[in-house]
Amino acid sequence: FQAEDGIRDFCLSRGLGDVYKRQILDRQVEISHLGGPGGWNDPDMLEVGNGGMTTSEYEAHFALWALLKSPLLIGCDLTTMTEDTKRILMNEEIIELNQDDLGKSGVRLWQRQGEHGLYEVWVGELSGNELGVIMFNRGEETTQITVSYEELKWNGQHANVRDLYARQDLGLVAGELRFDVPSHSVKVLRVSQSHKQKSARSQ
């Protein structure tokens, strides 16, 4: 643990907190499916507000930890939090991903190499036949990320989609999710059935 703490402190002191957290995130790929009620995976405390990362990197860190069902342990000084830090840590829609009754940890659907670096999609099943989806751009330039409903194993070709950081309903989206995601940033989405799908399921 001392060695791990030393790496953390080194990275944060040099503005490399994002690198440190991505290394921890990569370790979750092989074990994320094992987390659940009675045994939650713990990829370490939140570094949001501790320095060493940009606001976009803080948002990515918080959302991914939430989807992984990690204990959301705040690691910064509560008395000196900035408004941005409060906005991220107090986003109840992201917290709802973490506290969902189904208790299923998100998993990495795939990772791909783009022109400007790696990008990936994480997905987590939620109660009510909904999904939490995170598009994560690790690259150095804005990248368009697309994931089909077939890849997501979504039942149907239409879904209601909500952007959780923008707190905006995107309406009924057909076939796939396609968004431009800035460098080191995420697009965090909640995918739910359309009213038509719900009606058909209830009949």
Buried (B, 14 or more C-beta within 10 A) or exposed (E): EEEEEEEBEEBBEEEBBBBBBBEBBEEBEEEBBEBEEEEBBEBBBBBBBBEBBBBBBBBBBBBBBBBBBBBBEBEBEEEEBEEEBEBBBEBEBBBBBBEBEBBBBBBBBEBEEBEBBBBBBBBBBBEEBBBBBBBBBBBEEEBEBEBEBEBBEBEBBBBBBBBBBEEEEBEEBEBBBEBEBEBBBBBBBBBBBBEEBEEEEEE
